[in-house]
Amino acid sequence: MNPFEEKAKDIEKTYKNWKSINVRPYDKATVDPYTRVRIILMNGTEFEAIWNTTRYSRHCTNNEIRRGMALLRRGEQQQQKRIAALKPIDESVLEHTIGYEQLAVDLTAILAQREKNAYVKNQMDFALLEDFDHLYRYADLLEFERGIHAEKLVGNYTEIMPGRPTVAEARHPRDDVRFYINNDRSDPITRLNIGIITAAEQQTMNYYLNVANLHDTMLGRKLYAEIAMIEEQHVTGYGCLSDPTVDLFECMLMHEYTECYLYWSCYQDETDARIKRLWLMHWEEELSHLHFAASLLEKYSGKVWQQVFPEGGAFPEPLTFCEQKEYVREVLKSVRLTGHAENYAKVDDLPDNFRFFSYNRTVQGDVHTLASHAVIEKTIQKFGTDYRVEDKAHPIRGLSDPKRVNADIARVKGA
């Protein structure tokens, strides 16, 4: 599939009325977990596209260019509103959060396995273990406070157990900055992967920032705030990977290409017939956005789309969701890593005076009082064990005991 070779409508003819936008939500009791995941993914992708042109508009003096970006943005806004409407009223913020973290885990694992750049893959594997741990902490909060088993929300697709403990994830800001990747136009996979995962993590960070003070218990409020800080670290790391040397219009074209690719993938992958039709409608609208962005690139940057996609512009294989349990278990072997400037190092190999230790002690204080630690302790006290869903024993011995919280691994040397 090459979207540049597909016929597209005039962008002015793609806008819809509110009847089309205010769609019926899915049924939380029967929805496939990966349908929920795709909805969260595309909501974040639209948010990223909207804010990409918004940021540029604030630094652009040419109102004709601003009008062009406004045309694109209005369509993205309509799409985002339609996707957001799919979430049902009776699905709580915390239940929806489980979907966010399932997306973070399985999407990152899928992208990492197809990533050809080892440096980008390392960043994905590193952050994967932290999102995996976040899923476990939120699942325990859901069990402790609501008596709801997250297993019902993730299906049989994703295990729930500790990753790199959240208390070990607080790093000095200097150690979350990564090298940027030169814009290799010979293959779109790395560019797609970076754009997709950055948008997904950005949306997660924003979601937690906005809902932290809406939770109805202090434990939950503190947990959301704590994990939102880590999501900011992920956004920093992933965002640094993007090539900052590309111009405004090339960046805009890449955003639209990414949206086309994801809607095309969602259409291929979707099992809900009604939502599958929605993905098709958005794919057709995004074709118009892509072709319009290509015209802006040519008019204002003097480039044709073939210069941005010299390999021809054909999509890689579609992004399809399936269980990633064995891959996650393999990556768990690197649980003791932390950030070290633009790279990573085992905590045990760092000098005692390395900034990770002093920063973590300063901002975390007594880790046993932190929500991410307390929620597991409280769950164990209430039920006798933590809440986890494992197909077999945890691969890391220090994290395998369901009756004990490990606050030292990946944080204390020798743990």
N, C-alpha and C positions, 0 to 999 in steps of 0.2 A: 504493500500500500504506500503510495506516494501522494501526500495531500496536496502538493503543488500541482499535480497533474489532474486533480479532481475539479469538476466544475463547481463554482461557488456563487451564491446569491450576492447581490449588492448588499452591503452592510446595513444600509438604511431600511432594508426590507426584512430584517431579522428580529426586530423588536416585537414583543408579545404583550398581550393585555394581562390584567391581574388574575383573571380566571385561569389562565395558563400557569401563572406563577404560584398561586396559592393551592398547591397540590395536596392530595390526601396523604397523611403520614403513613409510614409502615406500621405493622403490628409488632410491638416489641416481643410478644410471646412466640411469634412464629417466624420472624425475620431470620434469614441466614446470617450468621455473624460476619461473613465476608461481604454481604450486601451492606451492612452497617459500616464496615471498614471502608468500602469504596465510597460511600456517601461522605464520611469524614475526610477521606483523602481529597475528594473533589471540592469539598467546601474550602479546604485549606489552599488548594491550587487556585481557586477563584480569588480567594483573599489575596494571595501573592500577586496575581495578575492585576488586580485592582490597585494595590498599593505601589506596584511598580510604576504605573503611569501617573499615579497621584504624586509620587515623589518627584518624577521628572517634570511634571507640570509646574511644580513650585520653583524649579530652577531653569525654566525656559522662558525666553522673552518673545517668542514668535507665537502669536495667537492662532495662526492657521495650524501650526503643529499641535498646539493645545486643544484645538477643536477636534483634530484627528484623534488625539488620545481620549478625548471626552466621548467620541463615538464608540471607541473600543470599550471604554470603561462602563458605559451605560449597559451594553450587552452583558459584560461580565457581572455587573450588579444584578441584573435580572436572573442570570443563571445561578448566582450565589443564593439569592432569595428563594429560588425554587428548590435548590438542594437543601437549604436549611429547614424548609418547611416539611421535609420528609421525616424529621425527628418528631416522635409523638410526645404529647403533653405528659403522658403518664410514665415516661422514661426519665428517671431522676438524673440530675447532674452527675452523681456518683456512678450510676449504671452506665451512663454515656461515657464517662471517663474510662471505664474498662475497655470500651471500644477504641478510644484514643490510644491506649497503651498497647492493645492487641495490634492495631495498625502499626505503631512505632516498631514493635518487635518483628512482626512478619514482613513488613515492607522493607525494613533495613536488611533483614536476612536475605530477602530475594534480590535486592539491589546489589548487596555485597558479593553475592555468588556470581553475578554476571558482570561485575566491574572488572575492567582490564587494567586499570591503574592501581598498582599495589598500595600507593600512598593513600588514595581515596578509600580503598577497601579497608585499610587499617583504621581510618577514622570511623567508618561505619561499624566495624566489629567492636571498636572501643565503646562507642555510644550505645550500641545494641545491648550490652550487658547492663547498662544503667537503666535503660527503658524497661528491660526485662525485670529488673528489681522494682521499678516503680509499679508495674502491673501487680506484682506480689503484694506490695504495701497497700495499694488501693483495694485489692481483693480482700485483704484481711480487715481493712476498715469497713468494707461492705458487709462482711460476715459479722464483725463485732457489733456494729451499730444497727444493721438492718436485718440480720439473719438471712441474707440473700447470698446464694452461692454463685460466685463469678463463673464457675464451670458452665452454668446454663447460658451465660452471655457469650463465652468464647467458643462454645461447642467443644468438639474434640480436636480442634485445630492447634491449640496453643497450650503448653504446659504453664503452670503457675507455681513458681518457687523462687528462692532468692537468687539474685544476680550479684553484681558488685554492690555491696551494701550502700544505700543512699548516704549514710553518714561518712562513707569513704570517698564520696564523689565531689565534695567541695574542694576545689583546687584553686591555687593562686591564678588570677586572671591572665598572667603572662603565659601560663601553661595550657591555655585553651586556644591560642592563636596558631593557625596552621599556614603553611605555604600555599599560595594560590597556584592553580593548575593552568599552564599555558593553553590557550585556546586551540587545541588540536582539532581541526575541522575534518579530518579524514574519517572520523567515526563519531556519530552523535551519542553513543552510549554514555560516556563519562559526563558530557554536558547535560544529558537528560537526567542521569542519576543524581548529580549535584543539585540541579534545579528542583527535582521531585522531593528529595529528602529535606532540603532546606525549607521549602514551603511547608512540608508536613510538620517539621519541628517548630517552625515559627508559629504556626497555628496552635500547636499544643501549648507553647509558652504563653501565647496570648489568652488562650482559653483558661489556663490555670490562674493567670494574673487577674482575670476578670471574675472568676467564680470563687476565689479563695475566701473572700469575705461574705459569700452568700451561703456557705455551708452552715448547718444549724448546730454544730458542736464545735467547741474550741479545738478538740483533737483534730477534726477534719480540716478546720481553717488553717491550723498550723501545718498539717501535712501538705495541703495544696501549696501553701506559701513556700515551704521547704523544697518541694519538687519543682516548683516554678523557677526557682533559682538555678537548679541544675539544667532545666530546659534552656535557660538563657545561655549557659555554657555550651550546650549543644548547638544552638543557633550561631554562636560565635565561631565555633569550630567548623561547622558546615559552611557558613557564609563566607569564611575566609578562603574556601577552596575555589570559589568562582573567579574567573578571570576578570580583573578590574579594568583591563585595557580595551575591552570591546565598547563600541559606541552605543549611544542611546537606542538607535533604531535596530541595530543588530540584536541587542538585548531584548527589545520588544518582540522582534521576530521569533527569537528563541522561546520566549514565554508562550507565544501563541502556538508554536510548533509543539511544545510540551503539552499544552492543553489538548490539542488535537490528538496527540499520541495517547494521552491518558483516557480521553473519552472513547476513542477507538478501542482501546484495551478493555475498558469497563464494559463496552457493548459486547465484546467477544466473550467476556468472563461472567456476565450477569446471569443469575438463575431466576430472578423475579421478572416476569414478562412485562409488567407495567413500568417498572423502573428501567428495564432494558430499553423501552421505547423512549424514555426520558434521555438516556445516554445517547441514543441515536439523534434525537433532536438537538442536543447540545453539540454533538460532533458536527452536524451540518452548520450550526451557527458558528462554531469555531473555525470551520473552513473559510467562512466569510471574513472572520477576524484575521486569520493567517494571511489571506490574499490581500487584505487591506493593509496589514502591517508591511507586507512585501512592497506594496506601492509606496508607502511612506519611506521605506528604506531606499528605494530607487530615487524618489523625488528629492529627499533632503540629505541623504548620505552618499548618493552617487554610486550605490552598489546594487547589484542584482542578487536575488536569493541564492543563486548558484555559487556565489562567492562565499556565502555563509555555510552552504551545504554542497561542497564540491563533489562529494560522493554521490550526489543525486537527490538526496532528500527522502529516500524511502525509509519507512519506519523499520526499526529492529523488531524482533519478535514481541508480541504483545505482553504486557505486564499482567500476569495471572496469579491469583492468590491460592496458595495451598499450604499445608502444614510445614513448618520449618523446625520441628522439634530436634532432629538429630544435628542439624547445623548449629542451632543455639547451644546444644550440649557440647559440641566440639569447641565453639568459641569460648565457653565458660572456662576452659583451661587457661585463658589469659586474664582471669578475674583479678589477679594481683597487680595489674598494670595501673599506672597513673600517668598524667601528662608530664612531659619534660621538655620545656620550650616547644619547638614545633614537632616534637616526636613523643615517644612514650618510653617508660622505663618501669621495671619492677620496683615496688616500694622497698623491698629488701636491698636493692642495689643502690639506692640513693644515699648520699651522705646525711648524717644526722642533722646537719644545719640547713638542709634543702628547704626552700620556701614552702613546699607542700605541707610539711609538718607544722610549721609555725602558723601558717594561714589557717589550716584546718582546726588547730587548737583555738585560735583566736575567734573565728566566726562560729564554731560549733559549740565551744564550751564543753560542758558535761554531755557527751553524746547520749547518755542514758536518758536524758530529759527531753531529747528531740522527738518529734512526733513520729518520724519514720521508724525509730527504735521502739518508742512506747506503744505504738499500735500493735506491734507483734507481741510484746510482753503482755499487754492487756488481753489479747486474743488467747494466748497460752493460758493465762490465769483463768479466763472464763470457760474455755472449752477443753483445756488439758493439752492441746497442741495448737500450732499455728494453722492457718488455712493455706493449703497448697494442693495442687493437682499435678501428680507425677505419674508417668507411665512406668517408671522404675526409679531406683534410688538416685538421689542427686549426685552428679559426677564429682563434686568437690566435697571432700570429707568434712571440712570445717563448716560447711553450710548444709549438711545432710540431716542434722538433728532437728525434728519438728518441735521439740520441747525446749529449744535453747536459741537465743538470739546471738549471733556473732557480730559484734560491733568493731572488731579489730582487724579482720581480714581486709587487705588492700589499704589499710590505714595505719597500722602499727607494724613496725619492722619485726620480722620473726613470727608473726601471727600465722 
